[in-house]
Amino acid sequence: MNEMKLLERPGYGRLWAAARRRLESNGLSLEGTPLTLRGLTRDESDAIAGLLGARRPPSGAPLRVSLDALDQCLRASSIRRGLLDVLAALGGPLVDRRAEKAAREATWAREWEALATHRAVRGDGRMCEWLEHVRRTGLARRLAGDSRVTAMREALDVVDALRLEARYRLAVLAAEALGDAHALDRGRPVGTLAVHALAWRRGESFPADAADWRRVWAEAGVACDDLSCGVLVLNLPGCSAEPLRLTLRQVMAWSAPASARGPAYVCENPAVLAAAADEIADLSPPLICVEGMPSTAALIVLESLAAVGSDLRYHGDFDWRGLTIAGVVARKLPMVAPWRYEAVDYCRAVAAGVGTVDLAGQSSTSPWDPELAPAMEDAGVAIYEEQVLADLLDDLRR
């Protein structure tokens, strides 16, 4: 006992800590390269060198310690115990982390094999591919960590529940399938995996934004909060001439009449729609405001208008976020044409002295007019819709 007390001296503390870390990480093996102890104090160097029967290194020099040699020194001393026993006596049992990891991996491998027998996967080639893709890329591990197999099983439970031709609301589906009404919310591990599986099964890429996310669920028969998602409209065919905010639920029940073949205009900011309502009222053509990134409701309205032959024309702020929003609109609705939203329009406004605020933030591109973004870089000023409102209203009046 007295001998073990000697090994608890502060001078040995760093040696025991380093030895424990090495052994727990290498499978409790005494073999391998020696430990290299750096920055030891004089007392630490004296204590460790004395234990090993070695010469103390010069001041500031590292001390190299072979675990095998240390083990032999301890056994030959009055301690008469090996290094692993000494470390266990000083700091508790050592953990073979390599063996633990191997055991976990073996368990996870068996559980992954079991996932392949899930009803949502059996006989479905696309789902089998998805399961292998998730395993290979580590997607589930990044999302759910050690709970990844449980998250995968729950995601497959959700996919399986959608085999039936039933329609759900997302929160109801989550509550019924998983016991948690928020388990399928955007950003939650199980919700992310379920959407990934549904998109993969359809041969589509993972949703890039909230609108795509809603679309994937909708195509699977699931409505995502159809009351909070909405769109601001003016003179939409079949609706009041007053500005209206339609919920996704209302939009899903609306369809564009065949008579809606004239132009429809799209703006980024509510101020444009409000001014059109004040000054043009029911004589304005249909005007849809996306209010930033287009919502699912906005996209459905615009797709419906395009489907009956309406020409869609888009205007937004001449700043980097405005270009980013317009890029999303152009990607999702390639039939949309720019409305006073090209390089010539920006340069005309700059020449008129409209721009007074410096451009800020990350630059963007303008695929609908490759000259626009460079023109904005050169001028370096932002121009907002409210600053060119008179021109926009003139177009709506005509």
C-alpha positions in Angstrom: 0.0 0.0 0.0 2.8 2.4 0.9 4.5 1.7 -2.4 1.3 2.6 -4.3 1.0 5.8 -2.3 4.4 6.7 -3.7 3.1 6.4 -7.3 0.4 9.0 -6.4 3.0 11.7 -6.1 2.3 14.8 -8.4 5.5 14.2 -10.3 4.0 11.1 -11.9 0.6 12.5 -12.8 1.4 13.4 -16.4 3.0 10.0 -17.0 0.0 8.1 -15.8 -2.4 10.3 -17.7 -0.5 9.9 -21.0 -0.1 6.1 -20.5 -3.8 5.7 -19.8 -4.7 7.6 -23.0 -2.3 5.5 -25.1 -3.4 2.2 -23.7 -7.2 3.0 -23.9 -6.8 4.0 -27.5 -4.5 1.2 -28.8 -6.4 -1.9 -27.4 -4.5 -2.0 -24.1 -1.3 -2.9 -25.8 2.2 -2.2 -24.3 3.8 -2.3 -27.8 4.2 0.6 -30.1 6.2 3.8 -30.2 7.3 5.3 -26.9 5.4 8.1 -25.2 6.9 11.5 -25.7 6.4 13.7 -22.7 7.1 17.4 -23.4 7.4 20.4 -21.1 8.1 18.5 -18.0 9.1 20.3 -14.8 12.4 19.5 -13.1 10.5 17.6 -10.4 8.5 15.6 -13.0 11.6 14.7 -15.0 13.4 13.6 -11.8 10.5 11.4 -10.6 9.9 9.7 -13.9 13.6 9.2 -14.7 14.1 7.8 -11.2 11.3 5.3 -11.7 12.7 4.1 -15.0 16.3 4.1 -13.7 17.2 6.4 -16.5 19.2 9.7 -16.7 17.1 12.8 -16.5 17.0 14.6 -19.9 18.5 18.1 -20.2 16.2 21.0 -19.2 13.4 21.5 -21.7 14.1 18.3 -23.6 11.3 15.8 -24.1 11.4 12.5 -22.2 10.6 9.3 -24.2 9.0 6.5 -22.2 8.5 2.9 -23.6 5.3 1.5 -22.1 6.8 -2.0 -22.2 9.9 -0.8 -20.3 7.8 1.0 -17.8 5.8 -2.1 -17.2 8.9 -4.1 -16.6 10.3 -1.5 -14.2 7.1 -1.6 -12.2 7.1 -5.4 -12.0 10.8 -5.4 -10.9 10.2 -2.8 -8.3 8.8 -3.2 -4.8 5.4 -2.5 -6.5 5.5 -5.9 -8.2 2.5 -5.1 -10.4 2.3 -4.4 -14.1 1.4 -1.1 -15.7 -2.2 -1.9 -16.4 -2.8 -3.0 -12.8 -1.1 0.2 -11.5 -3.2 2.4 -13.7 -6.4 0.6 -12.7 -5.4 1.0 -9.0 -4.7 4.7 -9.4 -7.6 5.8 -11.7 -10.1 3.0 -12.0 -10.4 0.3 -14.7 -9.0 1.0 -18.1 -11.5 1.1 -21.0 -10.5 -0.7 -24.3 -12.0 2.0 -26.6 -10.9 0.1 -29.7 -12.8 -3.0 -28.6 -15.8 -0.8 -27.6 -15.8 0.8 -31.0 -15.5 -2.5 -32.7 -18.4 -3.8 -30.7 -20.5 -0.8 -31.5 -19.8 -1.1 -35.2 -20.7 -4.8 -35.1 -24.0 -3.9 -33.4 -24.7 -1.2 -35.8 -23.9 -3.5 -38.8 -26.4 -6.0 -37.5 -29.0 -3.3 -37.0 -28.4 -1.9 -40.5 -28.9 -5.4 -41.9 -32.2 -5.6 -40.0 -33.3 -2.3 -41.6 -33.1 -3.9 -45.0 -36.0 -6.2 -43.9 -38.2 -3.2 -43.0 -41.5 -3.3 -45.0 -40.7 0.1 -46.5 -37.5 -1.3 -48.0 -38.3 -4.9 -49.0 -38.9 -5.3 -52.7 -38.3 -1.6 -53.4 -35.0 -1.2 -55.4 -34.9 2.5 -54.9 -35.3 2.3 -51.2 -32.6 -0.4 -51.0 -30.3 2.0 -52.9 -31.2 4.8 -50.5 -30.4 2.7 -47.4 -27.0 1.8 -48.8 -26.4 5.5 -49.8 -27.2 6.7 -46.3 -25.0 4.0 -44.7 -22.1 4.8 -47.1 -22.2 8.6 -46.7 -22.8 8.6 -43.0 -25.8 10.9 -43.4 -27.7 9.3 -40.5 -24.7 9.4 -38.2 -24.2 13.2 -38.9 -27.9 13.8 -38.2 -28.6 11.6 -35.3 -25.2 10.4 -33.9 -25.5 7.2 -31.8 -29.3 7.2 -32.3 -28.9 6.9 -36.0 -30.4 3.4 -36.3 -33.4 4.4 -34.3 -33.8 7.5 -36.5 -33.6 5.4 -39.6 -36.2 3.0 -38.3 -38.6 5.8 -37.5 -38.0 7.4 -40.9 -38.8 4.1 -42.6 -41.9 3.8 -40.4 -43.1 7.1 -41.8 -42.4 6.1 -45.4 -44.2 2.9 -44.8 -47.2 4.8 -43.4 -47.5 6.7 -46.7 -47.9 3.5 -48.7 -51.6 3.9 -48.1 -53.6 6.3 -50.2 -54.4 8.4 -47.2 -53.7 12.1 -46.8 -52.1 13.6 -43.7 -51.2 16.8 -42.1 -47.5 16.6 -41.1 -48.0 17.1 -37.4 -50.7 14.4 -37.3 -48.5 11.9 -39.2 -45.7 12.6 -36.8 -47.9 12.1 -33.8 -49.5 8.9 -35.1 -46.3 7.3 -36.4 -43.7 8.6 -33.9 -45.6 9.9 -30.8 -44.1 13.4 -31.3 -46.0 16.0 -33.3 -42.8 17.8 -34.1 -40.6 14.8 -35.0 -41.0 15.5 -38.7 -40.4 19.2 -38.5 -37.9 20.6 -41.0 -34.4 20.3 -39.5 -35.2 17.4 -37.2 -33.2 14.2 -37.9 -36.1 11.8 -38.6 -37.9 14.4 -40.6 -34.8 15.1 -42.7 -34.2 11.4 -43.3 -37.9 10.8 -44.2 -37.9 13.6 -46.8 -34.5 12.4 -48.1 -36.0 8.9 -48.6 -39.1 10.3 -50.3 -37.1 12.5 -52.7 -34.7 9.6 -53.5 -37.5 7.2 -54.3 -38.8 9.7 -56.8 -35.4 10.2 -58.4 -35.1 13.8 -57.1 -32.4 15.6 -55.3 -32.8 16.6 -51.6 -35.0 19.7 -51.2 -33.0 22.9 -51.5 -35.3 25.1 -49.5 -38.6 25.2 -47.6 -40.7 25.3 -50.7 -39.1 22.1 -52.1 -39.4 20.5 -48.7 -43.2 21.2 -48.7 -43.5 20.0 -52.3 -41.9 16.6 -51.5 -44.3 16.1 -48.6 -47.2 17.2 -50.7 -46.4 14.7 -53.4 -46.4 12.0 -50.8 -49.9 13.1 -49.6 -48.8 15.2 -46.6 -49.7 18.8 -46.0 -47.2 20.9 -44.1 -49.0 23.5 -42.0 -51.3 24.7 -44.7 -52.5 27.8 -42.7 -49.3 29.6 -41.8 -47.8 29.4 -45.4 -49.4 32.0 -47.6 -49.0 34.5 -50.5 -50.0 38.1 -51.0 -52.0 38.8 -54.2 -54.0 41.5 -56.0 -56.6 40.9 -58.6 -56.0 37.2 -58.8 -58.6 35.7 -61.1 -61.6 34.5 -59.1 -60.6 36.5 -56.0 -61.4 40.0 -54.7 -59.9 43.1 -56.2 -58.6 44.0 -52.7 -55.2 42.8 -51.6 -55.5 39.3 -50.1 -53.2 37.0 -48.2 -54.2 33.5 -49.2 -53.2 30.6 -47.1 -51.7 27.5 -48.7 -55.0 25.8 -47.9 -56.9 28.4 -49.9 -54.4 28.2 -52.7 -54.8 24.4 -52.9 -58.5 24.9 -53.4 -58.1 27.6 -56.1 -57.4 27.0 -59.8 -56.6 29.5 -62.4 -59.5 30.0 -64.9 -58.8 29.7 -68.6 -59.5 33.4 -68.9 -56.4 34.3 -67.0 -54.2 34.3 -70.1 -53.0 37.9 -69.9 -49.8 38.9 -68.2 -49.4 38.5 -64.5 -46.8 40.5 -62.6 -44.6 39.4 -59.7 -42.9 41.7 -57.2 -40.6 41.1 -54.2 -42.0 43.7 -51.8 -45.5 44.4 -50.4 -45.1 48.1 -50.9 -45.5 47.6 -54.7 -48.7 45.6 -54.3 -50.1 48.1 -51.8 -49.4 51.1 -54.2 -51.0 49.2 -57.1 -54.1 48.6 -55.0 -54.3 52.3 -54.0 -53.7 53.8 -57.4 -54.9 51.3 -59.9 -57.3 49.0 -57.9 -59.3 46.6 -60.0 -57.7 47.9 -63.2 -54.4 46.3 -62.3 -53.4 43.0 -63.9 -52.9 40.2 -61.4 -50.0 41.0 -59.1 -48.3 38.4 -56.8 -45.9 39.4 -54.1 -43.3 36.8 -53.0 -42.2 38.8 -50.0 -38.7 37.4 -50.1 -38.0 33.7 -50.9 -41.2 32.4 -52.7 -43.4 30.3 -50.5 -45.0 27.1 -51.6 -48.3 29.0 -51.9 -46.7 31.6 -54.2 -45.2 29.0 -56.4 -48.5 27.1 -56.7 -50.3 30.3 -57.8 -47.6 31.2 -60.3 -47.5 27.6 -61.7 -51.3 27.6 -62.1 -51.3 30.9 -64.0 -48.5 29.7 -66.3 -50.4 26.5 -66.9 -53.3 28.4 -68.5 -51.0 30.6 -70.6 -50.4 33.6 -68.5 -47.1 35.4 -69.2 -45.3 35.9 -65.9 -43.0 38.9 -65.4 -40.8 39.4 -62.3 -39.2 42.4 -60.6 -37.2 42.6 -57.4 -34.7 44.7 -55.5 -31.4 45.4 -57.3 -29.3 44.2 -54.4 -27.5 40.9 -53.8 -30.4 39.3 -51.8 -32.8 40.5 -54.5 -30.7 38.7 -57.1 -30.6 35.5 -55.0 -34.4 35.5 -54.6 -34.8 36.1 -58.4 -32.4 33.2 -59.0 -34.7 30.9 -57.0 -37.7 32.1 -58.9 -35.9 31.6 -62.2 -34.9 28.1 -61.2 -38.3 27.0 -60.0 -40.3 28.9 -62.7 -38.1 29.0 -65.8 -41.0 30.5 -67.8 -40.9 33.8 -65.8 -39.5 36.7 -67.8 -37.8 39.8 -66.2 -39.9 42.9 -65.7 -37.7 46.0 -65.8 -35.1 43.7 -64.1 -32.2 43.7 -66.5 -28.8 45.5 -66.7 -30.3 48.2 -68.9 -33.0 49.0 -66.3 -30.5 49.1 -63.4 -28.0 51.3 -65.3 -30.8 53.7 -66.3 -31.8 54.0 -62.6 -28.2 54.6 -61.5 -27.8 57.3 -64.2 -30.9 59.0 -62.8 -29.2 59.2 -59.4 -31.6 56.8 -57.7 -29.1 54.5 -56.0 -27.8 56.0 -52.7 -27.1 52.8 -50.6 -24.0 50.8 -51.1 -24.3 47.2 -52.0 -23.6 44.9 -49.1 -23.3 41.2 -48.5 -22.3 38.2 -50.6 -22.5 38.9 -54.4 -24.9 36.8 -56.5 -25.4 36.0 -60.2 -28.2 36.9 -62.7 -28.6 34.0 -65.1 -31.6 35.6 -66.8 -29.3 38.5 -67.8 -25.6 37.8 -67.4 -24.8 41.5 -67.6 -26.8 42.6 -64.6 -24.6 41.3 -61.8 -21.4 42.7 -63.3 -23.2 46.1 -63.8 -24.2 46.1 -60.1 -20.6 45.2 -59.1 -19.3 48.2 -61.1 -21.9 50.7 -59.8 -21.8 49.4 -56.3 -25.2 50.7 -55.2 -28.5 49.0 -54.4 -31.8 50.1 -55.9 -35.0 49.0 -54.3 -38.4 48.5 -55.8 -39.9 51.4 -53.9 -37.3 53.7 -55.6 -38.6 52.8 -59.1 -42.2 52.4 -58.1 -43.5 55.0 -60.6 -42.2 53.0 -63.6 -43.7 49.8 -62.2 -47.1 51.4 -61.7 -47.0 52.8 -65.2 -46.5 49.3 -66.6 -49.4 48.0 -64.5 -51.7 50.8 -65.7 -51.0 49.9 -69.3 
